Amino acid sequence: MPWELARDCEGTGDRVKEVAALGILGSRPEGAAVARGFEEVDAGCWADSGDVVVYAERTYAFPGTRAEVAAHYRTAAVRDGWEPDPEAPPGDLRFTRADMALSVAFLTAEGLAEAGLGSRPDLTTGAGYAVVVDAYVPDGATAG
């Protein structure tokens, strides 16, 4: 199976770099800091059932509220050319642009434990969150 996933993502390296360099990943409310252990943008590719998706994720620790984070990204995303996702449930921070999806996900102690990241008070006190961009590669074709 890993060989099959690698083959499906073959040729997506340039697209991964392009998505990882998107400005919205570096945008953050005043007071937010890149979370310890997450200094680099996490970026890569995954394939499932013929779908190939390139992703990039940035994780921040923020001492403020979720409402402050939401207000920042609602403004910053639109300014950067993203549109609110009309299919997002109320309250979800999801946006779209061309063949990409942007989401802001708030972190919880339970979610961090499930991901094997243990206890991270810096990410669960206030509003720790991740900014994630998924870019879809059409028909499993290589991106470049």
N, CA, C and O atoms as CSV, one atom per row, in Angstrom:
chain,resi,resn,atom,element,x,y,z
A,1,MET,N,N,0.808,-1.208,0.000
A,1,MET,CA,C,0.000,0.000,0.000
A,1,MET,C,C,0.851,1.272,0.000
A,1,MET,O,O,0.544,2.173,-0.781
A,2,PRO,N,N,1.907,1.412,0.827
A,2,PRO,CA,C,2.703,2.636,0.779
A,2,PRO,C,C,3.283,2.883,-0.606
A,2,PRO,O,O,3.367,4.033,-1.038
A,3,TRP,N,N,3.686,1.823,-1.315
A,3,TRP,CA,C,4.236,2.014,-2.657
A,3,TRP,C,C,3.162,2.607,-3.571
A,3,TRP,O,O,3.446,3.494,-4.376
A,4,GLU,N,N,1.936,2.115,-3.440
A,4,GLU,CA,C,0.845,2.620,-4.270
A,4,GLU,C,C,0.592,4.099,-3.976
A,4,GLU,O,O,0.383,4.881,-4.903
A,5,LEU,N,N,0.608,4.492,-2.700
A,5,LEU,CA,C,0.394,5.893,-2.341
A,5,LEU,C,C,1.512,6.759,-2.907
A,5,LEU,O,O,1.253,7.848,-3.420
A,6,ALA,N,N,2.740,6.290,-2.818
A,6,ALA,CA,C,3.860,7.064,-3.344
A,6,ALA,C,C,3.717,7.233,-4.853
A,6,ALA,O,O,3.986,8.311,-5.383
A,7,ARG,N,N,3.302,6.190,-5.540
A,7,ARG,CA,C,3.147,6.265,-6.988
A,7,ARG,C,C,2.035,7.253,-7.350
A,7,ARG,O,O,2.184,8.012,-8.307
A,8,ASP,N,N,0.940,7.260,-6.614
A,8,ASP,CA,C,-0.160,8.174,-6.896
A,8,ASP,C,C,0.242,9.620,-6.673
A,8,ASP,O,O,-0.280,10.507,-7.349
A,9,CYS,N,N,1.143,9.882,-5.758
A,9,CYS,CA,C,1.589,11.245,-5.451
A,9,CYS,C,C,2.817,11.641,-6.264
A,9,CYS,O,O,3.322,12.757,-6.138
A,10,GLU,N,N,3.288,10.726,-7.092
A,10,GLU,CA,C,4.472,11.014,-7.902
A,10,GLU,C,C,4.238,12.267,-8.747
A,10,GLU,O,O,3.188,12.423,-9.371
A,11,GLY,N,N,5.219,13.145,-8.756
A,11,GLY,CA,C,5.139,14.344,-9.573
A,11,GLY,C,C,4.434,15.519,-8.917
A,11,GLY,O,O,4.213,16.544,-9.562
A,12,THR,N,N,4.078,15.389,-7.650
A,12,THR,CA,C,3.357,16.485,-6.981
A,12,THR,C,C,4.283,17.385,-6.173
A,12,THR,O,O,3.807,18.312,-5.517
A,13,GLY,N,N,5.582,17.144,-6.199
A,13,GLY,CA,C,6.528,17.910,-5.381
A,13,GLY,C,C,6.437,19.413,-5.560
A,13,GLY,O,O,6.453,20.153,-4.577
A,14,ASP,N,N,6.339,19.879,-6.806
A,14,ASP,CA,C,6.245,21.322,-7.040
A,14,ASP,C,C,4.945,21.884,-6.488
A,14,ASP,O,O,4.920,22.988,-5.944
A,15,ARG,N,N,3.865,21.122,-6.628
A,15,ARG,CA,C,2.566,21.579,-6.119
A,15,ARG,C,C,2.597,21.631,-4.588
A,15,ARG,O,O,2.030,22.548,-3.995
A,16,VAL,N,N,3.243,20.673,-3.951
A,16,VAL,CA,C,3.380,20.681,-2.491
A,16,VAL,C,C,4.096,21.958,-2.059
A,16,VAL,O,O,3.653,22.631,-1.129
A,17,LYS,N,N,5.199,22.296,-2.727
A,17,LYS,CA,C,5.952,23.515,-2.390
A,17,LYS,C,C,5.106,24.763,-2.601
A,17,LYS,O,O,5.156,25.692,-1.795
A,18,GLU,N,N,4.339,24.790,-3.668
A,18,GLU,CA,C,3.476,25.936,-3.984
A,18,GLU,C,C,2.418,26.139,-2.896
A,18,GLU,O,O,2.192,27.259,-2.440
A,19,VAL,N,N,1.781,25.051,-2.490
A,19,VAL,CA,C,0.738,25.145,-1.460
A,19,VAL,C,C,1.360,25.527,-0.117
A,19,VAL,O,O,0.789,26.334,0.617
A,20,ALA,N,N,2.515,24.963,0.212
A,20,ALA,CA,C,3.181,25.269,1.486
A,20,ALA,C,C,3.598,26.734,1.575
A,20,ALA,O,O,3.757,27.266,2.674
A,21,ALA,N,N,3.777,27.389,0.428
A,21,ALA,CA,C,4.217,28.786,0.409
A,21,ALA,C,C,3.055,29.788,0.404
A,21,ALA,O,O,3.294,30.995,0.369
A,22,LEU,N,N,1.813,29.316,0.437
A,22,LEU,CA,C,0.672,30.237,0.419
A,22,LEU,C,C,0.716,31.178,1.625
A,22,LEU,O,O,0.954,30.747,2.753
A,23,GLY,N,N,0.486,32.452,1.373
A,23,GLY,CA,C,0.553,33.474,2.412
A,23,GLY,C,C,-0.404,33.263,3.563
A,23,GLY,O,O,-0.098,33.636,4.695
A,24,ILE,N,N,-1.560,32.671,3.299
A,24,ILE,CA,C,-2.566,32.505,4.360
A,24,ILE,C,C,-2.030,31.618,5.486
A,24,ILE,O,O,-2.476,31.736,6.627
A,25,LEU,N,N,-1.085,30.737,5.180
A,25,LEU,CA,C,-0.517,29.867,6.215
A,25,LEU,C,C,0.324,30.662,7.209
A,25,LEU,O,O,0.491,30.239,8.353
A,26,GLY,N,N,0.854,31.806,6.788
A,26,GLY,CA,C,1.656,32.641,7.675
A,26,GLY,C,C,0.863,33.751,8.340
A,26,GLY,O,O,1.382,34.460,9.202
A,27,SER,N,N,-0.384,33.903,7.944
A,27,SER,CA,C,-1.231,34.935,8.538
A,27,SER,C,C,-1.717,34.461,9.897
A,27,SER,O,O,-2.124,33.309,10.054
A,28,ARG,N,N,-1.672,35.354,10.879
A,28,ARG,CA,C,-2.134,34.964,12.220
A,28,ARG,C,C,-2.517,36.210,12.998
A,28,ARG,O,O,-2.008,37.300,12.737
A,29,PRO,N,N,-3.427,36.038,13.964
A,29,PRO,CA,C,-3.813,37.191,14.777
A,29,PRO,C,C,-2.647,37.637,15.657
A,29,PRO,O,O,-1.781,36.838,16.015
A,30,GLU,N,N,-2.640,38.918,15.997
A,30,GLU,CA,C,-1.589,39.444,16.869
A,30,GLU,C,C,-1.583,38.653,18.169
A,30,GLU,O,O,-2.628,38.444,18.784
A,31,GLY,N,N,-0.402,38.216,18.579
A,31,GLY,CA,C,-0.260,37.427,19.801
A,31,GLY,C,C,-0.133,35.933,19.543
A,31,GLY,O,O,0.304,35.188,20.421
A,32,ALA,N,N,-0.512,35.484,18.344
A,32,ALA,CA,C,-0.372,34.059,18.008
A,32,ALA,C,C,1.083,33.776,17.668
A,32,ALA,O,O,1.765,34.618,17.082
A,33,ALA,N,N,1.554,32.598,18.034
A,33,ALA,CA,C,2.927,32.195,17.755
A,33,ALA,C,C,2.928,30.791,17.164
A,33,ALA,O,O,2.069,29.969,17.484
A,34,VAL,N,N,3.901,30.528,16.301
A,34,VAL,CA,C,4.053,29.178,15.777
A,34,VAL,C,C,4.284,28.264,16.978
A,34,VAL,O,O,5.131,28.541,17.827
A,35,ALA,N,N,3.532,27.186,17.037
A,35,ALA,CA,C,3.614,26.286,18.184
A,35,ALA,C,C,4.959,25.567,18.231
A,35,ALA,O,O,5.507,25.175,17.201
A,36,ARG,N,N,5.478,25.402,19.443
A,36,ARG,CA,C,6.724,24.679,19.661
A,36,ARG,C,C,6.587,23.270,19.085
A,36,ARG,O,O,5.616,22.563,19.358
A,37,GLY,N,N,7.574,22.878,18.286
A,37,GLY,CA,C,7.544,21.572,17.648
A,37,GLY,C,C,6.886,21.591,16.279
A,37,GLY,O,O,6.894,20.588,15.565
A,38,PHE,N,N,6.310,22.743,15.911
A,38,PHE,CA,C,5.636,22.887,14.620
A,38,PHE,C,C,6.235,24.059,13.838
A,38,PHE,O,O,5.523,24.771,13.131
A,39,GLU,N,N,7.532,24.248,13.970
A,39,GLU,CA,C,8.191,25.411,13.372
A,39,GLU,C,C,8.115,25.412,11.853
A,39,GLU,O,O,8.093,26.478,11.238
A,40,GLU,N,N,8.076,24.262,11.256
A,40,GLU,CA,C,7.993,24.159,9.800
A,40,GLU,C,C,6.553,23.871,9.384
A,40,GLU,O,O,5.790,23.249,10.122
A,41,VAL,N,N,6.198,24.335,8.189
A,41,VAL,CA,C,4.904,23.979,7.617
A,41,VAL,C,C,4.923,22.481,7.335
A,41,VAL,O,O,5.857,21.978,6.711
A,42,ASP,N,N,3.904,21.773,7.789
A,42,ASP,CA,C,3.761,20.351,7.494
A,42,ASP,C,C,3.084,20.264,6.128
A,42,ASP,O,O,1.948,20.713,5.975
A,43,ALA,N,N,3.754,19.701,5.150
A,43,ALA,CA,C,3.187,19.635,3.805
A,43,ALA,C,C,3.507,18.291,3.170
A,43,ALA,O,O,4.525,17.668,3.473
A,44,GLY,N,N,2.627,17.861,2.295
A,44,GLY,CA,C,2.840,16.600,1.614
A,44,GLY,C,C,1.691,16.270,0.688
A,44,GLY,O,O,0.975,17.152,0.214
A,45,CYS,N,N,1.529,14.994,0.443
A,45,CYS,CA,C,0.514,14.514,-0.480
A,45,CYS,C,C,-0.067,13.221,0.078
A,45,CYS,O,O,0.643,12.430,0.699
A,46,TRP,N,N,-1.349,13.014,-0.144
A,46,TRP,CA,C,-1.951,11.725,0.178
A,46,TRP,C,C,-2.880,11.330,-0.957
A,46,TRP,O,O,-3.399,12.177,-1.684
A,47,ALA,N,N,-3.077,10.041,-1.093
A,47,ALA,CA,C,-3.940,9.520,-2.149
A,47,ALA,C,C,-4.856,8.465,-1.546
A,47,ALA,O,O,-4.440,7.648,-0.725
A,48,ASP,N,N,-6.118,8.505,-1.978
A,48,ASP,CA,C,-7.093,7.548,-1.477
A,48,ASP,C,C,-8.166,7.349,-2.538
A,48,ASP,O,O,-8.780,8.315,-2.992
A,49,SER,N,N,-8.388,6.134,-2.923
A,49,SER,CA,C,-9.444,5.796,-3.890
A,49,SER,C,C,-9.366,6.627,-5.158
A,49,SER,O,O,-10.394,7.036,-5.698
A,50,GLY,N,N,-8.162,6.880,-5.633
A,50,GLY,CA,C,-7.994,7.628,-6.868
A,50,GLY,C,C,-7.916,9.129,-6.684
A,50,GLY,O,O,-7.515,9.838,-7.607
A,51,ASP,N,N,-8.292,9.638,-5.506
A,51,ASP,CA,C,-8.176,11.064,-5.226
A,51,ASP,C,C,-6.762,11.362,-4.746
A,51,ASP,O,O,-6.236,10.658,-3.884
A,52,VAL,N,N,-6.148,12.397,-5.298
A,52,VAL,CA,C,-4.823,12.822,-4.882
A,52,VAL,C,C,-4.957,14.241,-4.351
A,52,VAL,O,O,-5.475,15.128,-5.028
A,53,VAL,N,N,-4.481,14.439,-3.130
A,53,VAL,CA,C,-4.602,15.737,-2.476
A,53,VAL,C,C,-3.247,16.152,-1.938
A,53,VAL,O,O,-2.576,15.387,-1.245
A,54,VAL,N,N,-2.855,17.371,-2.266
A,54,VAL,CA,C,-1.658,17.992,-1.722
A,54,VAL,C,C,-2.127,18.845,-0.549
A,54,VAL,O,O,-3.160,19.508,-0.645
A,55,TYR,N,N,-1.388,18.839,0.552
A,55,TYR,CA,C,-1.816,19.606,1.723
A,55,TYR,C,C,-0.648,20.374,2.323
A,55,TYR,O,O,0.519,20.045,2.111
A,56,ALA,N,N,-1.003,21.411,3.082
A,56,ALA,CA,C,-0.030,22.144,3.885
A,56,ALA,C,C,-0.753,22.600,5.145
A,56,ALA,O,O,-1.912,23.010,5.089
A,57,GLU,N,N,-0.066,22.528,6.281
A,57,GLU,CA,C,-0.682,22.839,7.569
A,57,GLU,C,C,0.298,23.616,8.432
A,57,GLU,O,O,1.492,23.317,8.454
A,58,ARG,N,N,-0.212,24.611,9.139
A,58,ARG,CA,C,0.588,25.407,10.083
A,58,ARG,C,C,-0.156,25.436,11.403
A,58,ARG,O,O,-1.360,25.691,11.422
A,59,THR,N,N,0.531,25.179,12.508
A,59,THR,CA,C,-0.088,25.116,13.829
A,59,THR,C,C,0.378,26.282,14.693
A,59,THR,O,O,1.569,26.585,14.772
A,60,TYR,N,N,-0.588,26.926,15.336
A,60,TYR,CA,C,-0.315,28.105,16.163
A,60,TYR,C,C,-0.850,27.938,17.587
A,60,TYR,O,O,-1.865,27.281,17.820
A,61,ALA,N,N,-0.137,28.552,18.524
A,61,ALA,CA,C,-0.609,28.693,19.906
A,61,ALA,C,C,-1.069,30.147,20.032
A,61,ALA,O,O,-0.352,31.064,19.632
A,62,PHE,N,N,-2.246,30.352,20.580
A,62,PHE,CA,C,-2.799,31.695,20.707
A,62,PHE,C,C,-3.419,31.841,22.090
A,62,PHE,O,O,-4.268,31.035,22.471
A,63,PRO,N,N,-3.009,32.855,22.849
A,63,PRO,CA,C,-3.528,33.016,24.205
A,63,PRO,C,C,-4.938,33.595,24.257
A,63,PRO,O,O,-5.550,33.627,25.324
A,64,GLY,N,N,-5.460,34.051,23.130
A,64,GLY,CA,C,-6.776,34.678,23.090
A,64,GLY,C,C,-7.895,33.676,22.909
A,64,GLY,O,O,-7.782,32.508,23.282
A,65,THR,N,N,-8.986,34.168,22.323
A,65,THR,CA,C,-10.196,33.354,22.190
A,65,THR,C,C,-10.363,32.809,20.776
A,65,THR,O,O,-9.739,33.284,19.827
A,66,ARG,N,N,-11.210,31.816,20.667
A,66,ARG,CA,C,-11.546,31.271,19.355
A,66,ARG,C,C,-12.224,32.342,18.503
A,66,ARG,O,O,-12.018,32.392,17.290
A,67,ALA,N,N,-13.026,33.194,19.126
A,67,ALA,CA,C,-13.716,34.263,18.387
A,67,ALA,C,C,-12.706,35.218,17.753
A,67,ALA,O,O,-12.926,35.691,16.638
A,68,GLU,N,N,-11.603,35.508,18.444
A,68,GLU,CA,C,-10.572,36.382,17.882
A,68,GLU,C,C,-9.893,35.721,16.687
A,68,GLU,O,O,-9.611,36.378,15.685
A,69,VAL,N,N,-9.633,34.426,16.794
A,69,VAL,CA,C,-9.033,33.685,15.685
A,69,VAL,C,C,-9.988,33.699,14.491
A,69,VAL,O,O,-9.581,33.977,13.363
A,70,ALA,N,N,-11.257,33.397,14.750
A,70,ALA,CA,C,-12.257,33.370,13.675
A,70,ALA,C,C,-12.348,34.727,12.980
A,70,ALA,O,O,-12.383,34.788,11.751
A,71,ALA,N,N,-12.386,35.807,13.744
A,71,ALA,CA,C,-12.485,37.146,13.158
A,71,ALA,C,C,-11.273,37.433,12.270
A,71,ALA,O,O,-11.413,37.991,11.181
A,72,HIS,N,N,-10.082,37.048,12.742
A,72,HIS,CA,C,-8.873,37.276,11.952
A,72,HIS,C,C,-8.952,36.554,10.609
A,72,HIS,O,O,-8.721,37.165,9.566
A,73,TYR,N,N,-9.280,35.254,10.625
A,73,TYR,CA,C,-9.267,34.483,9.386
A,73,TYR,C,C,-10.426,34.819,8.465
A,73,TYR,O,O,-10.286,34.711,7.247
A,74,ARG,N,N,-11.555,35.220,9.004
A,74,ARG,CA,C,-12.654,35.641,8.125
A,74,ARG,C,C,-12.228,36.853,7.300
A,74,ARG,O,O,-12.599,36.969,6.132
A,75,THR,N,N,-11.461,37.745,7.891
A,75,THR,CA,C,-10.964,38.923,7.173
A,75,THR,C,C,-9.774,38.572,6.283
A,75,THR,O,O,-9.760,38.919,5.102
A,76,ALA,N,N,-8.775,37.886,6.845
A,76,ALA,CA,C,-7.539,37.583,6.108
A,76,ALA,C,C,-7.800,36.681,4.906
A,76,ALA,O,O,-7.211,36.888,3.845
A,77,ALA,N,N,-8.661,35.695,5.051
A,77,ALA,CA,C,-8.923,34.765,3.950
A,77,ALA,C,C,-9.583,35.492,2.782
A,77,ALA,O,O,-9.174,35.324,1.633
A,78,VAL,N,N,-10.594,36.292,3.068
A,78,VAL,CA,C,-11.277,37.022,1.995
A,78,VAL,C,C,-10.310,37.992,1.315
A,78,VAL,O,O,-10.300,38.108,0.090
A,79,ARG,N,N,-9.504,38.683,2.109
A,79,ARG,CA,C,-8.516,39.613,1.552
A,79,ARG,C,C,-7.525,38.870,0.646
A,79,ARG,O,O,-7.003,39.450,-0.307
A,80,ASP,N,N,-7.266,37.593,0.939
A,80,ASP,CA,C,-6.313,36.785,0.168
A,80,ASP,C,C,-6.991,36.052,-1.001
A,80,ASP,O,O,-6.351,35.232,-1.659
A,81,GLY,N,N,-8.263,36.330,-1.266
A,81,GLY,CA,C,-8.938,35.726,-2.405
A,81,GLY,C,C,-9.726,34.462,-2.123
A,81,GLY,O,O,-10.205,33.816,-3.055
A,82,TRP,N,N,-9.871,34.095,-0.862
A,82,TRP,CA,C,-10.655,32.921,-0.488
A,82,TRP,C,C,-12.110,33.344,-0.297
A,82,TRP,O,O,-12.382,34.477,0.101
A,83,GLU,N,N,-13.035,32.445,-0.578
A,83,GLU,CA,C,-14.452,32.697,-0.368
A,83,GLU,C,C,-14.971,31.738,0.693
A,83,GLU,O,O,-14.540,30.586,0.746
A,84,PRO,N,N,-15.900,32.201,1.548
A,84,PRO,CA,C,-16.480,31.278,2.529
A,84,PRO,C,C,-17.084,30.068,1.812
A,84,PRO,O,O,-17.741,30.213,0.781
A,85,ASP,N,N,-16.857,28.890,2.359
A,85,ASP,CA,C,-17.386,27.655,1.779
A,85,ASP,C,C,-18.894,27.606,2.030
A,85,ASP,O,O,-19.319,27.528,3.183
A,86,PRO,N,N,-19.709,27.650,0.975
A,86,PRO,CA,C,-21.163,27.654,1.164
A,86,PRO,C,C,-21.694,26.347,1.755
A,86,PRO,O,O,-22.819,26.305,2.252
A,87,GLU,N,N,-20.894,25.282,1.703
A,87,GLU,CA,C,-21.333,23.988,2.232
A,87,GLU,C,C,-20.864,23.747,3.671
A,87,GLU,O,O,-21.164,22.708,4.258
A,88,ALA,N,N,-20.132,24.703,4.234
A,88,ALA,CA,C,-19.617,24.538,5.601
A,88,ALA,C,C,-20.754,24.683,6.606
A,88,ALA,O,O,-21.618,25.546,6.445
A,89,PRO,N,N,-20.761,23.852,7.631
A,89,PRO,CA,C,-21.762,24.013,8.694
A,89,PRO,C,C,-21.572,25.368,9.377
A,89,PRO,O,O,-20.461,25.896,9.401
A,90,PRO,N,N,-22.643,25.932,9.931
A,90,PRO,CA,C,-22.517,27.216,10.632
A,90,PRO,C,C,-21.441,27.143,11.710
A,90,PRO,O,O,-21.376,26.183,12.479
A,91,GLY,N,N,-20.606,28.164,11.752
A,91,GLY,CA,C,-19.552,28.215,12.758
A,91,GLY,C,C,-18.227,27.629,12.308
A,91,GLY,O,O,-17.193,27.908,12.914
A,92,ASP,N,N,-18.238,26.814,11.248
A,92,ASP,CA,C,-16.980,26.251,10.740
A,92,ASP,C,C,-16.218,27.313,9.964
A,92,ASP,O,O,-16.817,28.108,9.240
A,93,LEU,N,N,-14.924,27.326,10.111
A,93,LEU,CA,C,-14.074,28.248,9.367
A,93,LEU,C,C,-13.515,27.502,8.159
A,93,LEU,O,O,-12.423,26.937,8.209
A,94,ARG,N,N,-14.285,27.513,7.073
A,94,ARG,CA,C,-13.865,26.842,5.843
A,94,ARG,C,C,-14.059,27.797,4.675
A,94,ARG,O,O,-15.054,28.516,4.585
A,95,PHE,N,N,-13.061,27.778,3.772
A,95,PHE,CA,C,-13.051,28.666,2.623
A,95,PHE,C,C,-12.590,27.890,1.399
A,95,PHE,O,O,-11.977,26.830,1.524
A,96,THR,N,N,-12.885,28.417,0.220
A,96,THR,CA,C,-12.452,27.775,-1.019
A,96,THR,C,C,-11.823,28.815,-1.941
A,96,THR,O,O,-12.110,30.010,-1.859
A,97,ARG,N,N,-10.959,28.319,-2.818
A,97,ARG,CA,C,-10.346,29.152,-3.858
A,97,ARG,C,C,-9.851,28.213,-4.949
A,97,ARG,O,O,-9.021,27.341,-4.693
A,98,ALA,N,N,-10.360,28.389,-6.167
A,98,ALA,CA,C,-10.006,27.513,-7.289
A,98,ALA,C,C,-10.172,26.049,-6.871
A,98,ALA,O,O,-11.272,25.635,-6.505
A,99,ASP,N,N,-9.107,25.274,-6.920
A,99,ASP,CA,C,-9.186,23.845,-6.587
A,99,ASP,C,C,-8.681,23.565,-5.176
A,99,ASP,O,O,-8.207,22.467,-4.884
A,100,MET,N,N,-8.788,24.577,-4.295
A,100,MET,CA,C,-8.248,24.425,-2.941
A,100,MET,C,C,-9.313,24.669,-1.881
A,100,MET,O,O,-10.304,25.362,-2.112
A,101,ALA,N,N,-9.082,24.084,-0.721
A,101,ALA,CA,C,-9.941,24.293,0.443
A,101,ALA,C,C,-9.059,24.728,1.610
A,101,ALA,O,O,-7.979,24.177,1.823
A,102,LEU,N,N,-9.527,25.712,2.354
A,102,LEU,CA,C,-8.832,26.237,3.530
A,102,LEU,C,C,-9.721,26.002,4.731
A,102,LEU,O,O,-10.923,26.263,4.682
A,103,SER,N,N,-9.132,25.510,5.813
A,103,SER,CA,C,-9.894,25.361,7.051
A,103,SER,C,C,-9.024,25.743,8.237
A,103,SER,O,O,-7.800,25.618,8.208
A,104,VAL,N,N,-9.696,26.213,9.281
A,104,VAL,CA,C,-9.037,26.514,10.545
A,104,VAL,C,C,-9.666,25.573,11.561
A,104,VAL,O,O,-10.877,25.597,11.780
A,105,ALA,N,N,-8.834,24.746,12.178
A,105,ALA,CA,C,-9.319,23.740,13.122
A,105,ALA,C,C,-8.736,24.021,14.507
A,105,ALA,O,O,-7.521,24.122,14.673
A,106,PHE,N,N,-9.615,24.144,15.490
A,106,PHE,CA,C,-9.171,24.371,16.861
A,106,PHE,C,C,-8.747,23.052,17.485
A,106,PHE,O,O,-9.380,22.018,17.271
A,107,LEU,N,N,-7.663,23.099,18.263
A,107,LEU,CA,C,-7.082,21.902,18.846
A,107,LEU,C,C,-7.630,21.651,20.238
A,107,LEU,O,O,-7.910,22.582,20.993
A,108,THR,N,N,-7.776,20.383,20.558
A,108,THR,CA,C,-8.243,19.987,21.884
A,108,THR,C,C,-7.241,19.007,22.481
A,108,THR,O,O,-6.463,18.386,21.757
A,109,ALA,N,N,-7.264,18.874,23.783
A,109,ALA,CA,C,-6.378,17.924,24.456
A,109,ALA,C,C,-6.640,16.510,23.942
A,109,ALA,O,O,-5.701,15.740,23.737
A,110,GLU,N,N,-7.918,16.166,23.732
A,110,GLU,CA,C,-8.269,14.830,23.262
A,110,GLU,C,C,-7.713,14.585,21.861
A,110,GLU,O,O,-7.148,13.525,21.590
A,111,GLY,N,N,-7.873,15.565,20.974
A,111,GLY,CA,C,-7.371,15.429,19.611
A,111,GLY,C,C,-5.861,15.304,19.570
A,111,GLY,O,O,-5.322,14.510,18.798
A,112,LEU,N,N,-5.166,16.089,20.402
A,112,LEU,CA,C,-3.710,16.003,20.459
A,112,LEU,C,C,-3.262,14.638,20.968
A,112,LEU,O,O,-2.297,14.066,20.459
A,113,ALA,N,N,-3.963,14.115,21.975
A,113,ALA,CA,C,-3.624,12.793,22.512
A,113,ALA,C,C,-3.824,11.724,21.441
A,113,ALA,O,O,-2.994,10.827,21.296
A,114,GLU,N,N,-4.923,11.817,20.690
A,114,GLU,CA,C,-5.188,10.844,19.622
A,114,GLU,C,C,-4.103,10.896,18.553
A,114,GLU,O,O,-3.772,9.874,17.952
A,115,ALA,N,N,-3.544,12.090,18.313
A,115,ALA,CA,C,-2.495,12.251,17.308
A,115,ALA,C,C,-1.121,11.901,17.861
A,115,ALA,O,O,-0.120,12.014,17.152
A,116,GLY,N,N,-1.061,11.476,19.126
A,116,GLY,CA,C,0.200,11.093,19.734
A,116,GLY,C,C,1.061,12.271,20.139
A,116,GLY,O,O,2.279,12.142,20.262
A,117,LEU,N,N,0.428,13.433,20.350
A,117,LEU,CA,C,1.187,14.628,20.712
A,117,LEU,C,C,1.117,14.935,22.201
A,117,LEU,O,O,1.606,15.973,22.647
A,118,GLY,N,N,0.513,14.040,22.966
A,118,GLY,CA,C,0.508,14.172,24.419
A,118,GLY,C,C,-0.156,15.431,24.927
A,118,GLY,O,O,-1.008,16.022,24.263
A,119,SER,N,N,0.253,15.828,26.119
A,119,SER,CA,C,-0.320,16.997,26.770
A,119,SER,C,C,0.394,18.248,26.273
A,119,SER,O,O,1.611,18.365,26.418
A,120,ARG,N,N,-0.339,19.171,25.696
A,120,ARG,CA,C,0.231,20.414,25.177
A,120,ARG,C,C,-0.597,21.591,25.693
A,120,ARG,O,O,-1.460,22.096,24.974
A,121,PRO,N,N,-0.347,22.034,26.930
A,121,PRO,CA,C,-1.122,23.161,27.455
A,121,PRO,C,C,-1.023,24.403,26.569
A,121,PRO,O,O,-1.966,25.193,26.509
A,122,ASP,N,N,0.112,24.587,25.878
A,122,ASP,CA,C,0.246,25.756,25.008
A,122,ASP,C,C,-0.746,25.724,23.847
A,122,ASP,O,O,-1.059,26.765,23.270
A,123,LEU,N,N,-1.240,24.537,23.505
A,123,LEU,CA,C,-2.185,24.422,22.397
A,123,LEU,C,C,-3.626,24.232,22.848
A,123,LEU,O,O,-4.543,24.302,22.030
A,124,THR,N,N,-3.837,23.993,24.131
A,124,THR,CA,C,-5.207,23.775,24.608
A,124,THR,C,C,-5.659,24.848,25.585
A,124,THR,O,O,-6.816,24.847,26.006
A,125,THR,N,N,-4.770,25.763,25.954
A,125,THR,CA,C,-5.137,26.914,26.773
A,125,THR,C,C,-5.289,28.070,25.803
A,125,THR,O,O,-4.407,28.299,24.976
A,126,GLY,N,N,-6.380,28.796,25.886
A,126,GLY,CA,C,-6.627,29.818,24.878
A,126,GLY,C,C,-7.186,29.143,23.647
A,126,GLY,O,O,-8.124,28.352,23.741
A,127,ALA,N,N,-6.620,29.448,22.491
A,127,ALA,CA,C,-7.153,28.897,21.245
A,127,ALA,C,C,-6.019,28.388,20.367
A,127,ALA,O,O,-5.631,29.056,19.409
A,128,GLY,N,N,-5.485,27.217,20.683
A,128,GLY,CA,C,-4.526,26.590,19.786
A,128,GLY,C,C,-5.274,26.134,18.549
A,128,GLY,O,O,-6.401,25.646,18.642
A,129,TYR,N,N,-4.649,26.291,17.388
A,129,TYR,CA,C,-5.361,25.940,16.165
A,129,TYR,C,C,-4.384,25.612,15.041
A,129,TYR,O,O,-3.193,25.913,15.110
A,130,ALA,N,N,-4.934,24.982,14.004
A,130,ALA,CA,C,-4.166,24.663,12.799
A,130,ALA,C,C,-4.864,25.275,11.596
A,130,ALA,O,O,-6.091,25.246,11.492
A,131,VAL,N,N,-4.069,25.831,10.688
A,131,VAL,CA,C,-4.550,26.341,9.410
A,131,VAL,C,C,-4.151,25.299,8.377
A,131,VAL,O,O,-2.973,24.965,8.250
A,132,VAL,N,N,-5.128,24.786,7.640
A,132,VAL,CA,C,-4.881,23.686,6.714
A,132,VAL,C,C,-5.381,24.055,5.317
A,132,VAL,O,O,-6.505,24.530,5.154
A,133,VAL,N,N,-4.539,23.830,4.321
A,133,VAL,CA,C,-4.942,24.003,2.928
A,133,VAL,C,C,-4.823,22.650,2.245
A,133,VAL,O,O,-3.785,21.994,2.318
A,134,ASP,N,N,-5.902,22.240,1.577
A,134,ASP,CA,C,-5.905,21.035,0.758
A,134,ASP,C,C,-6.079,21.473,-0.693
A,134,ASP,O,O,-6.974,22.261,-1.001
A,135,ALA,N,N,-5.239,20.973,-1.573
A,135,ALA,CA,C,-5.339,21.275,-3.001
A,135,ALA,C,C,-5.548,19.959,-3.742
A,135,ALA,O,O,-4.757,19.026,-3.608
A,136,TYR,N,N,-6.591,19.898,-4.504
A,136,TYR,CA,C,-6.959,18.662,-5.184
A,136,TYR,C,C,-6.252,18.565,-6.527
A,136,TYR,O,O,-6.213,19.526,-7.296
A,137,VAL,N,N,-5.698,17.395,-6.794
A,137,VAL,CA,C,-5.017,17.136,-8.060
A,137,VAL,C,C,-6.037,16.385,-8.925
A,137,VAL,O,O,-6.437,15.271,-8.588
A,138,PRO,N,N,-6.457,16.998,-10.043
A,138,PRO,CA,C,-7.530,16.415,-10.841
A,138,PRO,C,C,-7.213,15.028,-11.403
A,138,PRO,O,O,-6.124,14.774,-11.919
A,139,ASP,N,N,-8.196,14.150,-11.284
A,139,ASP,CA,C,-8.139,12.819,-11.890
A,139,ASP,C,C,-6.885,12.022,-11.556
A,139,ASP,O,O,-6.473,11.165,-12.337
A,140,GLY,N,N,-6.275,12.292,-10.413
A,140,GLY,CA,C,-5.095,11.548,-10.040
A,140,GLY,C,C,-3.891,11.862,-10.913
A,140,GLY,O,O,-2.863,11.191,-10.823
A,141,ALA,N,N,-4.016,12.891,-11.764
A,141,ALA,CA,C,-2.892,13.269,-12.624
A,141,ALA,C,C,-1.824,13.933,-11.790
A,141,ALA,O,O,-2.102,14.446,-10.706
A,142,THR,N,N,-0.623,13.925,-12.283
A,142,THR,CA,C,0.448,14.591,-11.544
A,142,THR,C,C,0.297,16.089,-11.659
A,142,THR,O,O,-0.189,16.600,-12.668
A,143,ALA,N,N,0.713,16.786,-10.627
A,143,ALA,CA,C,0.648,18.247,-10.618
A,143,ALA,C,C,2.036,18.781,-10.838
A,143,ALA,O,O,3.018,18.176,-10.407
A,144,GLY,N,N,2.126,19.890,-11.494
A,144,GLY,CA,C,3.445,20.436,-11.692
A,144,GLY,C,C,3.399,21.759,-12.372
A,144,GLY,O,O,4.443,22.364,-12.618
